[in-house]
Amino acid sequence: MSASWAELRMEVRRVLVNGFLVFCVLGAGGEVLKGSTTCEFPAIYNFGDSNSDTGGISAAFEPIRAPYGEGFFHKLAGRDSDGRLLIDFIAEHLRLPYLSAYLNSLATNYRHGANFATGGSTIRRQNETIFEYGISPFSLDIQIVQFEQFKARTSDLYNQAKTPAERSNLPRPEDFSKALYTFDIGQNDLSVGFRKMSFDQLRSAMPDIVNQLATAVQHIYKQGGRAFWIHNTGPIGCLPVNQFYTLNPPPGFLDEHGCVKNQNVMAVEFNRQLKDRVIKLKAELPNAAITYVDVYAAKYGLISNAKSEGFADPLKVCCGYHVNYSHVWCGTKAIINGIEVYGASCGNPSQYISWDGVHYSQAASQWFANHILNGSLSDPPIPITQACQRR
């Protein structure tokens, strides 16, 4: 192992220890800054992948089928979960409606924002189709173009409207500068890298990946956006899907919680570079309030303390059938040994961290929200209700 890899491993240990200490000291009710003014966000505009997609990929392609969404919405809801995602808890926390997907053209209300995230999205464009590896054609740069078109067209429609009723589903033009702009993307860039590159190649690509995210923020800033809430990427090595095809991992391949060590090393390195780039963005965009959010610490904090937090083994999957090398994904059917098997949901999803092996359960997302939105894992350490304030 080279010296650089040793340094990365030390950084992983530092992040995990610091993250654990934050949880021990602050817990779910982290201190908020006294005397600070609460922001009144009229809208949220979100950019991301399946971690925050509220219906985009379902509107563009085949709908995400049952039992997805049925645990909370009691119907198909376009979400890769049994219920709400972290972005839904953000909306609830800010007392705003759940975000409608930009690509959903039916009975959609955009007065309080729009969601441009789609499952499988990446920061950098990928030369693949969604039918090969599930990579969305709506990469971050396309999502930004969609936002710019959305802003221009809705402003025109709002100004042309003759009655309040015609304006009721449209964002007020003046609200774009007051809205919160959230970013939760980058995990799929790592997963593509694991599939197509060596770790050294992926590490070399990271500056370009984080720069492209920074470019997206700069575009929104030029469009008038001022408040940004940017999530880092989670511990991708802890996703149970990693175990589906590696039944006998070699010694040292996994950490003490069953996570793939080297994948988490790369996630930590990505997050380090992203945080450095966010610091530079703050200097480049003098009127912006930019908050970097350590989602990695929240997710690994739950995974590493699952039992004490009332959850099942974090590598157990609620929805789907995964026995040895036989895999029936959540909501699908397959013939195994001559018998039709359905990838059904477990009896109590609220006890599980992983919903389908790739995505988190509603209960896990709510736990993350409780540990993130109070600001205890943010830089600067402010709650999301104060994310409009430059620090």
C-alpha positions as CSV (number, residue, x, y, z in Angstrom):
1,M,0.0,0.0,0.0
2,S,1.4,3.4,-0.9
3,A,1.8,6.3,1.6
4,S,-1.2,8.0,0.1
5,W,-3.5,5.1,0.8
6,A,-2.2,4.9,4.3
7,E,-3.0,8.6,4.7
8,L,-6.5,8.0,3.3
9,R,-7.1,5.2,5.8
10,M,-6.0,7.5,8.7
11,E,-8.5,10.1,7.4
12,V,-11.3,7.4,7.4
13,R,-10.4,6.7,11.1
14,R,-10.4,10.4,11.9
15,V,-13.8,11.0,10.3
16,L,-15.4,8.0,12.0
17,V,-14.0,8.9,15.4
18,N,-15.0,12.6,15.1
19,G,-18.4,11.6,13.8
20,F,-19.0,9.3,16.7
21,L,-17.9,12.0,19.2
22,V,-20.3,14.4,17.6
23,F,-23.1,12.0,18.2
24,C,-22.1,11.3,21.8
25,V,-21.9,15.1,22.6
26,L,-24.8,16.5,20.6
27,G,-27.1,13.5,19.9
28,A,-30.3,14.2,18.0
29,G,-30.9,17.5,19.8
30,G,-27.8,19.4,18.9
31,E,-27.5,23.0,20.1
32,V,-28.6,25.7,17.8
33,L,-26.9,29.1,17.8
34,K,-28.6,31.5,20.2
35,G,-30.1,34.7,19.0
36,S,-30.0,33.7,15.3
37,T,-32.8,34.6,12.9
38,T,-34.8,31.8,11.4
39,C,-34.9,31.8,7.6
40,E,-38.3,31.8,5.9
41,F,-37.6,29.7,2.8
42,P,-40.6,29.9,0.4
43,A,-39.3,27.1,-1.7
44,I,-36.7,24.3,-2.1
45,Y,-35.0,23.4,-5.3
46,N,-33.2,20.0,-5.1
47,F,-30.6,18.4,-7.3
48,G,-29.5,14.8,-6.9
49,D,-29.9,11.1,-7.4
50,S,-32.1,8.3,-6.0
51,N,-31.3,9.4,-2.5
52,S,-33.6,12.4,-3.1
53,D,-35.6,11.6,-6.2
54,T,-39.3,12.1,-5.5
55,G,-40.6,10.9,-8.8
56,G,-38.3,12.1,-11.6
57,I,-37.1,8.7,-12.9
58,S,-40.6,7.2,-12.5
59,A,-42.0,10.0,-14.7
60,A,-39.3,9.7,-17.3
61,F,-39.2,5.9,-17.5
62,E,-41.0,3.0,-15.9
63,P,-42.7,3.8,-12.6
64,I,-41.1,2.5,-9.5
65,R,-43.4,-0.4,-8.6
66,A,-44.9,-1.6,-5.3
67,P,-44.1,-2.1,-2.5
68,Y,-42.0,1.0,-2.9
69,G,-43.7,4.0,-1.2
70,E,-46.6,2.1,0.3
71,G,-45.3,2.2,3.9
72,F,-46.1,5.9,4.2
73,F,-47.9,7.1,1.0
74,H,-50.0,3.9,0.6
75,K,-49.4,4.2,-3.1
76,L,-46.7,4.5,-5.7
77,A,-44.7,7.6,-4.8
78,G,-41.7,7.6,-7.2
79,R,-39.3,7.1,-4.3
80,D,-36.7,4.4,-3.8
81,S,-37.9,3.6,-0.2
82,D,-40.8,2.3,1.7
83,G,-41.8,5.9,2.4
84,R,-40.2,9.3,2.9
85,L,-36.7,10.3,1.9
86,L,-34.3,12.7,3.6
87,I,-35.5,15.5,1.2
88,D,-39.1,14.9,2.4
89,F,-38.0,15.4,6.0
90,I,-36.2,18.5,5.0
91,A,-39.5,19.8,3.5
92,E,-41.4,18.9,6.6
93,H,-38.9,20.6,8.8
94,L,-39.1,23.8,6.8
95,R,-43.0,23.5,6.8
96,L,-43.1,23.2,3.0
97,P,-45.0,20.6,0.9
98,Y,-43.2,17.6,-0.4
99,L,-41.3,18.5,-3.6
100,S,-42.9,17.6,-7.0
101,A,-40.5,16.1,-9.6
102,Y,-39.7,18.5,-12.4
103,L,-40.4,15.7,-14.9
104,N,-43.8,15.0,-13.6
105,S,-46.3,16.8,-15.8
106,L,-49.5,15.6,-14.2
107,A,-51.3,17.8,-11.6
108,T,-48.1,19.3,-10.4
109,N,-47.8,22.3,-8.0
110,Y,-44.4,24.1,-8.2
111,R,-45.3,27.1,-5.9
112,H,-42.9,25.9,-3.2
113,G,-40.1,24.4,-5.4
114,A,-39.2,21.6,-7.7
115,N,-37.1,18.5,-7.6
116,F,-34.6,17.8,-10.4
117,A,-33.1,14.7,-8.9
118,T,-33.5,11.4,-10.7
119,G,-32.4,7.9,-9.6
120,G,-29.1,7.0,-11.1
121,S,-27.9,10.5,-11.7
122,T,-24.2,11.4,-11.6
123,I,-22.3,14.6,-11.4
124,R,-20.3,13.9,-14.6
125,R,-22.0,12.7,-17.7
126,Q,-21.6,9.0,-18.3
127,N,-21.4,7.3,-21.7
128,E,-24.0,4.7,-20.8
129,T,-27.8,4.3,-21.0
130,I,-30.1,3.7,-18.1
131,F,-30.9,0.2,-19.6
132,E,-27.3,-1.0,-19.1
133,Y,-26.4,-0.1,-15.5
134,G,-29.2,2.2,-14.4
135,I,-27.3,5.4,-14.9
136,S,-29.7,8.3,-15.5
137,P,-29.4,10.5,-18.6
138,F,-30.1,13.5,-16.3
139,S,-26.6,14.2,-15.0
140,L,-26.1,17.3,-12.8
141,D,-25.4,19.6,-15.7
142,I,-28.7,18.6,-17.4
143,Q,-30.5,19.1,-14.1
144,I,-29.1,22.7,-14.0
145,V,-30.2,23.3,-17.6
146,Q,-33.7,22.0,-16.6
147,F,-33.7,24.4,-13.7
148,E,-32.7,27.4,-15.8
149,Q,-35.5,26.5,-18.3
150,F,-38.0,26.0,-15.4
151,K,-37.1,29.4,-13.9
152,A,-37.4,31.2,-17.3
153,R,-40.7,29.6,-18.4
154,T,-42.5,29.8,-15.0
155,S,-41.5,33.4,-14.7
156,D,-43.0,34.1,-18.1
157,L,-46.2,32.2,-17.3
158,Y,-46.5,33.9,-13.9
159,N,-46.2,37.4,-15.5
160,Q,-48.7,36.5,-18.3
161,A,-51.3,35.1,-15.9
162,K,-54.5,37.1,-15.6
163,T,-55.8,35.7,-12.3
164,P,-54.5,34.5,-8.9
165,A,-55.8,31.0,-9.8
166,E,-53.6,30.9,-12.8
167,R,-50.6,31.7,-10.7
168,S,-51.4,29.4,-7.8
169,N,-49.3,26.5,-9.0
170,L,-46.4,28.6,-10.2
171,P,-43.4,29.9,-8.2
172,R,-43.3,33.6,-7.6
173,P,-40.4,35.1,-9.5
174,E,-39.1,36.9,-6.4
175,D,-38.9,33.6,-4.5
176,F,-36.0,32.1,-6.5
177,S,-33.5,34.4,-4.7
178,K,-35.1,33.4,-1.3
179,A,-35.2,29.6,-1.9
180,L,-33.0,26.9,-0.5
181,Y,-31.0,25.0,-3.0
182,T,-30.1,21.5,-1.9
183,F,-27.6,19.1,-3.5
184,D,-27.3,15.4,-2.8
185,I,-25.3,13.7,-5.5
186,G,-22.0,12.0,-6.2
187,Q,-22.6,8.5,-4.9
188,N,-23.2,7.2,-8.4
189,D,-20.0,8.8,-9.7
190,L,-18.2,6.6,-7.2
191,S,-20.1,3.5,-8.1
192,V,-19.3,4.0,-11.8
193,G,-15.7,4.5,-10.8
194,F,-15.6,1.3,-8.9
195,R,-16.9,-0.5,-11.9
196,K,-14.8,1.1,-14.6
197,M,-11.6,2.4,-13.0
198,S,-8.8,1.5,-10.6
199,F,-8.9,3.3,-7.3
200,D,-6.0,5.5,-8.4
201,Q,-7.8,6.5,-11.6
202,L,-10.9,7.3,-9.6
203,R,-9.0,9.4,-7.1
204,S,-7.4,11.3,-10.0
205,A,-10.9,12.0,-11.4
206,M,-12.2,13.4,-8.2
207,P,-11.1,17.0,-8.7
208,D,-13.0,17.2,-11.9
209,I,-16.1,15.6,-10.3
210,V,-16.2,18.1,-7.4
211,N,-15.4,21.0,-9.7
212,Q,-18.4,20.1,-11.8
213,L,-20.6,20.2,-8.7
214,A,-19.1,23.6,-7.9
215,T,-19.9,24.8,-11.4
216,A,-23.5,23.8,-10.9
217,V,-23.6,25.9,-7.7
218,Q,-22.1,28.8,-9.6
219,H,-24.8,28.5,-12.3
220,I,-27.5,28.7,-9.6
221,Y,-25.8,31.7,-8.0
222,K,-25.8,33.5,-11.3
223,Q,-29.5,32.8,-11.6
224,G,-30.0,34.5,-8.2
225,G,-29.8,31.6,-5.8
226,R,-28.1,32.5,-2.5
227,A,-28.7,29.7,0.1
228,F,-27.1,26.3,-0.6
229,W,-27.2,23.1,1.5
230,I,-24.7,20.6,0.1
231,H,-24.6,17.0,1.3
232,N,-21.4,14.9,1.0
233,T,-21.7,11.3,-0.1
234,G,-22.5,8.4,2.3
235,P,-20.5,5.3,3.2
236,I,-21.1,3.5,-0.1
237,G,-19.1,0.6,1.1
238,C,-21.8,-0.1,3.7
239,L,-24.6,-0.8,1.2
240,P,-25.7,-4.4,1.6
241,V,-25.7,-4.8,-2.2
242,N,-21.9,-5.2,-1.8
243,Q,-22.5,-8.5,0.0
244,F,-24.8,-9.9,-2.6
245,Y,-22.0,-11.0,-4.9
246,T,-19.2,-11.4,-2.4
247,L,-20.1,-14.3,-0.2
248,N,-16.6,-15.1,0.9
249,P,-14.6,-11.8,1.1
250,P,-10.9,-12.1,1.7
251,P,-9.4,-11.1,5.0
252,G,-9.2,-7.3,5.5
253,F,-11.8,-6.7,2.7
254,L,-14.5,-5.6,5.2
255,D,-14.4,-3.4,8.3
256,E,-15.8,-4.5,11.7
257,H,-19.3,-3.5,10.6
258,G,-19.2,-5.5,7.3
259,C,-18.5,-2.4,5.1
260,V,-16.1,-2.6,2.1
261,K,-13.1,-0.7,3.5
262,N,-11.6,0.6,0.3
263,Q,-15.0,1.9,-1.0
264,N,-15.4,3.9,2.2
265,V,-11.8,5.1,1.9
266,M,-12.7,6.5,-1.5
267,A,-15.9,8.1,-0.2
268,V,-14.0,9.8,2.5
269,E,-11.5,11.1,0.0
270,F,-14.3,12.4,-2.2
271,N,-15.8,14.2,0.8
272,R,-12.5,15.7,1.8
273,Q,-12.1,17.2,-1.7
274,L,-15.7,18.3,-1.8
275,K,-15.4,20.1,1.5
276,D,-12.2,21.9,0.3
277,R,-14.0,22.9,-2.9
278,V,-17.0,24.2,-0.9
279,I,-14.6,26.4,1.2
280,K,-13.3,27.9,-2.1
281,L,-16.8,28.4,-3.3
282,K,-17.6,30.5,-0.3
283,A,-14.8,32.9,-1.3
284,E,-15.8,32.9,-5.0
285,L,-19.5,33.6,-4.2
286,P,-19.4,36.5,-1.7
287,N,-23.2,36.8,-1.2
288,A,-23.9,33.1,-0.9
289,A,-24.6,31.2,2.3
290,I,-23.2,27.7,1.7
291,T,-23.5,24.9,4.2
292,Y,-21.5,21.6,3.9
293,V,-23.4,18.7,5.5
294,D,-21.6,15.6,6.7
295,V,-24.2,13.0,5.7
296,Y,-21.4,10.4,5.8
297,A,-21.0,10.8,9.6
298,A,-24.8,10.5,10.1
299,K,-25.1,7.3,8.0
300,Y,-22.0,5.6,9.3
301,G,-23.1,6.7,12.8
302,L,-26.3,4.8,12.5
303,I,-24.8,1.8,10.8
304,S,-22.0,1.4,13.4
305,N,-24.5,1.7,16.3
306,A,-27.6,0.0,14.7
307,K,-28.4,-2.3,17.6
308,S,-28.2,0.4,20.3
309,E,-30.4,2.6,18.1
310,G,-33.1,-0.1,17.9
311,F,-32.4,-1.3,14.3
312,A,-31.6,-4.7,12.9
313,D,-28.3,-5.7,11.5
314,P,-27.5,-2.9,9.0
315,L,-26.5,-5.5,6.4
316,K,-30.0,-7.0,6.5
317,V,-32.4,-6.0,3.7
318,C,-36.1,-5.4,4.2
319,C,-37.4,-5.8,0.7
320,G,-36.3,-8.4,-1.8
321,Y,-35.1,-12.0,-1.8
322,H,-31.3,-12.5,-1.5
323,V,-30.2,-16.0,-0.6
324,N,-26.7,-17.2,-1.6
325,Y,-26.4,-16.2,-5.3
326,S,-30.1,-16.0,-5.9
327,H,-31.4,-12.5,-6.1
328,V,-35.0,-11.2,-6.6
329,W,-35.0,-7.5,-6.3
330,C,-37.7,-5.6,-4.3
331,G,-41.0,-5.6,-6.1
332,T,-40.0,-8.1,-8.8
333,K,-40.5,-11.8,-9.5
334,A,-38.2,-14.5,-10.7
335,I,-38.1,-18.3,-11.1
336,I,-35.7,-20.0,-8.6
337,N,-35.3,-23.8,-8.7
338,G,-38.6,-24.0,-10.6
339,I,-40.5,-21.9,-8.1
340,E,-41.8,-18.3,-8.6
341,V,-40.3,-16.1,-5.9
342,Y,-41.5,-12.5,-5.2
343,G,-39.2,-9.9,-3.8
344,A,-41.6,-8.9,-1.0
345,S,-41.2,-6.4,1.9
346,C,-40.4,-7.5,5.4
347,G,-43.0,-7.3,8.1
348,N,-41.6,-4.3,9.9
349,P,-39.6,-1.9,7.7
350,S,-39.1,0.5,10.6
351,Q,-36.5,-1.9,12.1
352,Y,-34.4,-1.9,9.0
353,I,-31.7,0.6,7.9
354,S,-31.6,-0.8,4.3
355,W,-34.8,-0.9,2.4
356,D,-33.7,-2.8,-0.7
357,G,-29.9,-3.2,-0.4
358,V,-29.1,0.1,-2.2
359,H,-31.5,2.6,-0.7
360,Y,-32.4,3.4,2.9
361,S,-35.7,2.8,4.7
362,Q,-37.9,5.7,5.8
363,A,-37.0,5.0,9.4
364,A,-33.3,5.4,8.6
365,S,-33.9,8.6,6.7
366,Q,-35.8,10.0,9.6
367,W,-32.9,9.1,11.9
368,F,-30.5,10.9,9.5
369,A,-32.7,13.9,9.4
370,N,-32.8,14.1,13.2
371,H,-29.0,14.2,13.3
372,I,-28.5,16.5,10.4
373,L,-31.1,19.2,10.3
374,N,-30.1,20.6,13.7
375,G,-26.7,21.6,12.4
376,S,-24.6,19.3,14.5
377,L,-22.9,17.8,11.4
378,S,-22.8,21.0,9.3
379,D,-20.0,23.4,8.4
380,P,-20.8,26.0,9.5
381,P,-22.6,24.4,12.4
382,I,-26.0,25.9,11.8
383,P,-29.4,24.3,11.6
384,I,-31.1,24.2,8.2
385,T,-33.6,26.8,9.4
386,Q,-30.7,29.3,9.5
387,A,-29.1,28.2,6.2
388,C,-29.8,31.5,4.5
389,Q,-27.3,33.2,6.8
390,R,-23.7,33.6,5.6
391,R,-21.1,32.6,8.3
